[in-house]
């Protein structure tokens, strides 16, 4: 078996095809050797999409998730012409966490998400030429983050703050000298629908606009994003304010807030 795999890998190299254009092994060369990866890739970007594993896509997260309902992750794509960033978790019951179109932002995003069990956490980044670049990290966990209700759902306070948006801007943050970082917090229970008696209820779309109403970024969010999501985005140069956050959740509740 090992000999056949080596022969297959050598044949792939001989063709000159980049990684992802053919199957080198049953894991498609996945460094985490996840049996779920080939189907997840095809479902996320399409079976015929061009892709490769790429160290320039950095996914930073904890080695162990102390709180599986709030796992901090930063994705940074050191690539030109980034069009989309899609974050997925192999072993979550709901695998997609978010999809970012940076538009006028840098290809960087930080957030927290719910983790059901130890899993690879991946970012799939599409550039202007249509190529997908894949990076990831392994996060260990005791698990259960997707199948328990959040604090505001448990105490009933979510309805009093639903849709409230707050933000803070930082000048020249580490790694983005000469630019700015915007940190947003949006109050929402982000129910996964996997808790008995509580249907799925989550933010689904967000758009950030500058003082001239030009769109700076576009974001799709899904159930695994943590309760009351906190999201950070980087810009260079800093966009003209005040900034406006527009969005909706899966029940049609609208968000429209101008940040001071």
Residue pairs with C-beta under 8 A, 6 or more apart in sequence:
5 24
5 25
8 23
8 24
8 25
9 24
9 25
12 22
12 24
15 22
18 50
18 52
19 29
19 51
19 52
19 53
20 28
20 29
20 50
20 51
20 52
20 53
20 132
20 134
21 50
23 38
26 35
26 38
27 33
27 34
27 35
27 37
27 38
28 37
28 38
28 41
29 53
30 37
30 53
30 120
31 53
31 136
32 90
32 120
32 136
32 138
34 40
34 90
34 120
36 90
36 91
37 90
37 120
40 88
40 90
40 95
41 51
41 124
41 134
44 86
44 88
44 95
44 96
44 124
45 51
45 86
45 124
45 126
45 132
49 130
49 132
50 130
50 131
50 132
51 124
51 131
51 132
51 133
51 134
52 131
52 132
52 133
52 134
53 133
53 134
53 135
54 79
54 125
54 133
54 134
54 135
55 135
56 77
56 78
56 79
56 133
56 135
57 75
57 76
57 77
57 78
57 79
57 123
57 125
57 133
57 134
57 135
58 74
58 75
58 76
58 77
58 78
58 135
59 73
59 74
59 75
59 121
59 122
59 123
59 135
59 136
59 137
60 73
60 74
60 75
60 76
60 137
61 71
61 72
61 73
61 74
61 121
61 137
61 139
62 71
62 72
62 139
63 138
63 139
63 140
64 139
64 140
64 141
65 71
65 115
65 139
65 140
65 141
65 142
65 145
67 145
68 114
68 115
68 116
68 141
68 142
68 143
68 144
68 145
69 114
69 145
69 148
69 150
69 226
69 227
70 112
70 114
70 226
70 227
71 112
71 113
71 114
71 115
71 121
71 139
71 141
71 145
71 226
72 110
72 111
72 112
73 87
73 110
73 111
73 112
73 113
73 121
73 137
74 108
74 109
74 110
74 232
75 85
75 87
75 108
75 109
75 110
75 123
75 135
76 107
76 108
76 175
77 85
77 107
77 108
77 123
77 125
77 133
77 135
79 107
79 125
79 127
79 133
80 127
81 127
81 128
81 129
82 102
82 107
82 125
82 126
82 127
83 101
83 102
83 126
83 127
83 128
84 99
84 100
84 101
84 125
84 126
85 99
85 100
85 102
85 107
85 109
85 123
85 124
85 125
85 126
86 96
86 98
86 99
86 100
86 123
86 124
86 125
86 126
87 96
87 97
87 98
87 99
87 113
87 121
87 122
87 123
87 124
88 95
88 96
88 97
88 121
88 122
88 124
89 95
89 97
89 113
89 115
89 116
89 119
89 120
89 121
89 122
89 224
90 119
90 120
90 122
91 116
91 117
91 118
91 119
91 120
92 114
92 115
92 116
92 117
92 119
92 146
92 224
93 116
93 146
93 147
93 192
93 194
94 146
94 192
94 194
94 222
94 223
94 224
95 224
96 222
96 224
97 111
97 113
97 221
97 222
97 224
97 225
98 109
98 111
98 219
98 220
98 221
98 222
98 225
99 219
99 220
100 109
100 217
100 218
100 219
100 220
101 217
101 218
101 219
102 217
103 215
103 216
103 217
103 218
104 210
104 214
104 215
104 216
104 217
104 235
104 239
105 208
105 216
105 217
105 233
105 234
105 235
106 176
106 179
106 233
106 234
106 235
106 236
107 125
108 176
108 233
108 234
109 231
109 232
109 233
110 231
110 232
111 225
111 226
111 229
111 230
111 231
111 232
112 225
112 226
112 229
112 230
113 145
113 224
113 225
113 226
114 145
114 146
114 192
114 223
114 224
114 225
114 226
115 121
115 139
115 141
115 143
115 145
115 146
115 224
116 143
116 144
116 145
116 146
116 147
117 141
117 143
118 138
118 139
118 140
118 141
118 143
119 138
119 139
119 141
120 136
120 137
120 138
121 136
121 137
121 138
121 139
122 134
122 135
122 136
123 134
123 135
123 136
124 132
124 133
124 134
125 132
125 133
125 134
125 135
126 132
126 133
127 133
146 192
146 194
146 223
146 224
147 192
147 194
147 195
148 195
149 189
149 191
149 195
149 198
150 158
150 189
150 190
150 191
150 227
150 228
151 227
152 158
152 161
152 187
152 189
152 227
152 228
153 189
153 191
153 198
153 227
158 187
158 188
158 189
161 187
162 187
162 188
162 189
162 253
163 186
163 187
163 188
163 253
163 254
163 255
164 186
164 187
164 257
165 184
165 185
165 186
165 187
165 245
165 255
165 257
165 259
166 184
166 185
166 259
167 182
167 183
167 184
167 185
167 243
167 245
167 259
168 182
168 183
169 180
169 181
169 182
169 183
169 238
169 241
170 180
170 181
170 182
170 183
171 180
171 238
172 178
172 179
172 180
173 179
173 180
173 181
173 234
175 234
176 234
176 235
176 236
178 236
178 237
179 234
179 235
179 236
179 237
179 238
180 234
180 235
180 236
180 237
180 238
180 239
181 232
181 233
181 234
181 235
182 208
182 232
182 233
182 235
182 243
183 230
183 231
183 232
184 229
184 230
184 231
184 232
184 233
184 245
185 228
185 229
185 230
186 203
186 206
186 228
186 229
186 231
186 245
186 247
186 255
187 228
188 201
188 202
188 203
188 227
188 228
188 229
188 249
189 201
189 227
189 228
190 201
190 202
190 203
190 223
190 225
190 226
190 227
190 228
190 229
191 198
191 199
191 200
191 201
191 202
191 223
192 200
192 202
192 223
192 224
193 199
193 200
193 201
193 223
200 223
200 250
201 249
201 250
201 251
202 221
202 222
202 223
202 225
202 249
202 250
203 221
203 225
203 229
203 247
203 248
203 249
203 250
203 255
204 220
204 221
204 222
204 247
204 248
204 249
204 250
205 218
205 219
205 220
205 221
205 247
205 248
206 218
206 219
206 221
206 245
206 246
206 247
206 255
207 215
207 217
207 218
207 219
207 245
207 246
207 247
208 215
208 216
208 217
208 219
208 233
208 243
208 244
208 245
209 215
209 216
209 243
209 244
209 245
209 246
210 216
210 239
210 240
210 241
210 243
210 244
211 239
211 240
211 241
211 242
211 243
212 240
213 244
216 233
216 235
216 239
216 243
217 233
219 231
219 247
221 229
241 259
242 258
242 259
242 260
243 258
243 259
244 256
244 257
244 258
244 259
245 255
245 256
245 257
245 258
245 259
246 254
246 255
246 256
247 254
247 255
248 254
248 255
249 255
